[in-house]
Amino acid sequence: MAHQQAFIFRDREILVEGGGDAAKAERIASFVPSDIRVRFDDRVSGASGLILQSGTPAPEGCSFEPIPSYFFTHDESEIALVSRLKALCSWQENTRFCPSCGQPLRLHATETALECPACGRLIYPRIEPCIITLITRGDELLLLRNVKDRLGIYACLAGFVEAGETLEQALRREVREETGLEVENIRYAGSQSWPFPSQLMMAFYADYKSGEIRIQESEIADARWFRPDALPPLPKPGSIARRLIQRRVRELSGE
């Protein structure tokens, strides 16, 4: 199959043309083999994905844009395709050997899978379920700053779902672990593929029930209650965290 569309990634960025759309497939020719960490040609979508080495410069007429910013200016079908190719590239790059016998894996001839030529095991792309929640207490929003943050960004509480948990159980556990709080009235608010490398973010609102903030210092640098008219720096537009916050602020302001 000829792959007419390509998405070219560098770290958490995507290569775009001057008008802001994803770079054309012919831009692949701008890069030498040593620039490319991994390439995945997707039989399902007919598109290709490339992950470049960190520091690879953009070709003339192009630039690299943060993927969340790209999400903010494109529709859901484009977001889904970008997420798919970014996740598949990361999956292929990070899944090289059979977990059963240790032999190198190869792409399956017809399925979106890697196969072991020695034992025949098939390895399918992994999706990691995560919860993300915005907690409110009256007209206040609970926002947190991660220990890895260097920009002063406050966001929603998030974490991975563990084996055997429901989404609601995972949410309550993560809230309790990271802040010491208890919540109630959990409401589903949407989802977003977050290909860093392969998360599916399932978003919720929840109401404060009880407790005082006691942060998990290994994960959280700060957690505070903020009023809608005094918010700190927020995640970039295009992220589901930003959408959760903006929607709740509009509700609290009566819009």
C-alpha positions in Angstrom: 0.0 0.0 0.0 1.3 3.5 -0.9 1.3 5.7 2.2 0.1 9.1 1.0 0.0 10.8 4.5 2.7 11.0 7.1 3.1 12.3 10.6 6.6 13.2 11.6 7.3 13.5 15.3 10.2 14.8 17.4 9.8 14.2 21.1 6.4 15.7 22.1 6.1 17.7 18.8 4.8 17.2 15.3 6.2 18.6 12.1 3.8 21.1 10.4 3.8 23.1 7.2 3.6 26.9 7.2 -0.2 26.8 7.4 -0.2 24.7 10.5 -1.3 21.3 9.0 0.8 18.2 9.3 3.8 18.1 7.0 3.3 16.4 3.6 4.5 12.9 3.1 7.3 14.0 0.7 8.9 15.8 3.6 10.2 12.3 4.7 12.9 12.7 2.0 14.3 15.7 3.9 15.7 13.4 6.5 18.6 11.0 6.3 18.3 7.5 7.9 20.3 8.5 10.9 17.7 11.2 11.7 14.9 8.6 12.0 14.5 6.6 15.2 11.6 4.5 14.0 9.0 4.4 11.1 5.7 2.7 11.2 3.6 2.2 8.0 0.0 1.7 9.1 -2.0 -0.7 6.9 -5.3 0.3 8.5 -5.2 4.1 8.0 -2.8 4.1 5.0 -0.6 6.7 6.9 3.0 6.6 8.0 4.5 7.8 11.2 8.1 8.7 12.0 9.8 9.6 15.2 13.0 11.6 14.7 16.0 11.9 16.8 15.9 14.7 19.4 17.4 17.9 18.0 16.7 17.1 14.3 16.0 20.5 12.6 12.8 21.1 10.7 13.1 21.3 6.9 12.8 24.8 5.3 9.2 25.9 5.3 8.2 23.7 8.2 8.3 23.9 12.0 7.7 21.7 15.0 4.6 22.3 17.1 3.7 20.8 20.5 1.2 18.0 19.9 -1.4 19.4 22.4 -1.3 22.7 20.5 -1.9 20.8 17.2 -4.8 19.0 18.8 -6.4 22.3 19.7 -6.5 23.5 16.1 -7.7 20.2 14.4 -10.8 18.1 14.5 -11.4 14.8 16.2 -10.6 12.6 13.2 -7.2 14.2 12.7 -6.5 14.0 16.5 -7.3 10.3 16.5 -5.0 9.6 13.5 -2.1 11.6 14.9 -2.5 9.8 18.3 -2.7 6.4 16.5 0.5 6.9 14.5 2.4 8.4 17.4 1.4 5.5 19.7 2.2 2.9 17.1 5.6 4.3 16.4 6.4 4.4 20.2 5.1 0.8 20.5 7.3 -0.5 17.7 10.3 1.3 19.1 9.9 0.0 22.6 8.7 -3.6 21.8 11.7 -5.3 20.3 11.9 -8.8 21.9 9.5 -11.6 22.5 8.5 -11.7 26.3 8.1 -15.5 26.1 11.4 -16.6 24.5 13.5 -13.4 24.0 13.8 -13.6 20.2 13.6 -10.3 18.1 10.1 -9.5 16.9 9.0 -8.6 13.4 5.9 -6.9 12.1 3.0 -9.3 11.3 2.2 -9.6 7.6 -1.5 -8.6 7.9 -2.4 -7.6 11.4 -1.4 -4.5 13.5 0.8 -6.7 15.6 4.4 -7.9 16.2 5.1 -11.6 15.9 7.9 -13.8 17.2 9.4 -15.9 14.4 10.6 -18.5 16.9 7.5 -19.2 19.0 4.7 -17.5 17.0 3.5 -15.3 19.8 1.7 -12.1 18.7 2.2 -8.9 20.6 -0.5 -6.2 20.0 -0.3 -2.5 20.7 -0.7 -1.7 24.4 -3.1 1.0 25.6 -2.7 2.2 29.2 -5.9 3.4 30.9 -5.6 6.5 33.0 -8.1 8.6 35.0 -7.9 12.4 35.2 -10.3 14.3 37.4 -11.1 17.9 38.3 -12.3 18.2 42.0 -14.5 21.1 43.0 -15.3 22.4 46.5 -18.1 24.9 46.1 -16.8 27.4 43.6 -13.1 26.3 44.1 -11.1 24.0 41.9 -8.3 21.7 43.1 -5.3 22.0 40.9 -1.9 20.4 41.3 1.7 21.0 40.1 3.7 17.9 39.4 7.2 17.5 40.8 8.6 17.3 37.2 7.0 20.6 36.2 9.5 23.4 35.6 7.0 26.0 34.1 4.7 26.5 37.1 1.8 24.7 35.4 -1.1 23.5 37.6 -3.3 20.8 36.2 -5.9 18.1 37.2 -5.1 15.1 39.2 -4.3 12.0 37.1 -3.0 8.5 37.4 -2.9 5.0 36.0 -5.7 2.4 36.5 -4.3 -0.6 38.4 -5.2 -4.3 37.7 -8.6 -5.2 39.1 -9.8 -1.6 39.6 -12.8 0.1 38.2 -12.3 3.6 36.9 -14.1 5.0 40.0 -12.0 3.0 42.4 -8.8 4.2 40.6 -10.0 7.8 40.9 -10.7 7.6 44.6 -7.4 5.8 45.2 -5.3 8.4 43.3 -7.1 11.3 45.0 -6.5 9.7 48.4 -2.8 8.9 47.6 -1.9 12.2 46.1 -3.9 14.7 48.2 -5.3 12.8 51.2 -8.8 13.9 50.2 -12.1 11.9 49.8 -14.5 12.7 46.9 -18.0 11.9 45.9 -20.5 12.5 43.0 -18.1 11.2 40.4 -19.3 12.1 36.8 -17.8 11.0 33.5 -16.7 13.9 31.3 -15.1 12.4 28.2 -11.8 10.9 27.0 -8.7 11.6 25.0 -6.0 9.5 23.5 -2.7 10.9 24.9 0.1 9.3 22.9 3.0 9.9 25.4 3.4 7.1 24.7 0.0 5.2 24.8 -2.4 6.5 27.4 -6.2 6.7 27.1 -7.2 9.5 29.4 -10.7 9.0 30.9 -11.9 12.3 32.4 -14.2 12.9 35.4 -15.5 15.6 37.6 -15.8 14.9 41.3 -16.9 16.8 44.4 -14.9 17.3 47.6 -16.3 15.2 50.4 -13.8 15.4 53.3 -10.2 15.7 54.4 -7.3 18.2 54.4 -4.7 18.4 51.6 -1.6 16.3 52.3 0.4 16.0 49.1 2.3 12.9 48.1 5.7 14.6 47.9 7.2 12.0 45.5 4.6 13.0 42.9 3.1 16.4 43.7 5.0 19.6 44.3 1.9 21.7 45.3 -1.9 21.3 45.5 -4.3 24.2 46.2 -7.9 25.3 45.9 -8.2 28.1 43.3 -11.2 30.3 42.5 -12.1 30.7 38.8 -11.1 34.4 38.8 -7.6 33.6 40.2 -6.3 30.6 38.3 -2.6 29.7 38.0 -0.9 28.9 34.7 -2.8 26.0 33.1 -2.1 23.2 30.7 -2.0 24.0 27.0 -5.2 24.2 25.0 -5.9 20.9 23.3 -5.4 18.8 26.4 -8.3 17.2 28.2 -7.1 18.8 31.5 -7.6 22.3 30.0 -11.0 21.3 28.6 -12.1 20.1 32.1 -11.0 23.3 33.7 -12.5 25.6 31.1 -15.9 23.8 31.1 -16.1 23.9 34.9 -15.2 27.6 35.0 -17.9 28.4 32.5 -20.4 26.4 34.6 -19.4 28.3 37.8 -19.7 31.6 36.0 -23.2 30.8 34.7 -22.3 30.7 31.0 
